[in-house]
Amino acid sequence: TAGITQAPTSQILAAGRSMTLRCTQDMRHNAMYWYRQDLGLGLRLIHYSNTAGTTGKGEVPDGYSVSRANTDDFPLTLASAVPSQTSVYFCASKQYAGAMTGELFFGEGSRLTVL
Amino acid sequence: KNQVEQSPQSLIILEGKNCTLQCNYTVSPFSNLRWYKQDTGRGPVSLTIMTFSENTKSNGRYTATLDADTKQSSLHITASQLSDSASYICVVSATGNTPLVFGKGTRLSVIA
């Protein structure tokens, strides 16, 4: 089973350019999330979507935007990349946002380097 | 402030040996605690999830314990294998629709 698919796997981007990281899940999960993982820090939530058509800001939303046009897709866009956005980005999903013990599934990550 | 602290930061053990990883948290009100395994270059994969009423849960050679009174959890790995080499991340959830709080992880290296 595919689960969560992220693309691209890695990307080098010039500062000031825009970039969209793609995330698709085939589990029909309602809730989806974007995290960034940096050395020496725990995973930090960027944006989330509890259900198709809704989005919300996480802990570190500045410089990022998301959309949730349907259940399966949750793209993350950097409108004008800066070097501090160099990170590994993980998309995750859960069946229901309100299910406290619901398992959170992660994609394999997208490594982004902004020069 | 809700925080999750993990120790040690890194650990090297011989294949076949046991080890225990620690997680202390200040997240309140507590809902559940999860342990994830993250192989290098991969996404985290869930090992266990424990609620307030559970004080131990096993998944093969992995056993997690939870003491909700002292706000501590441990992950014990028995008879370690080379494939156990990974980062182990403790994640705590508060009640309500609040973001999960992630620890920085413990980097475990199992050597032959």
Interface residues (C-beta under 8 A of the other chain):
Chain A: I4 G40 L41 G42 L43 R44 L45 Y48 N50 G58 E59 F90 A92 A97 G98 M100 T101 E103 L104 F105 F106 G107 E108 G109
Chain B: V4 S31 N32 R34 G41 R42 G43 P44 V45 S46 I49 T51 I89 S93 T95 N97 P99 L100 V101 F102 G103 K104 G105
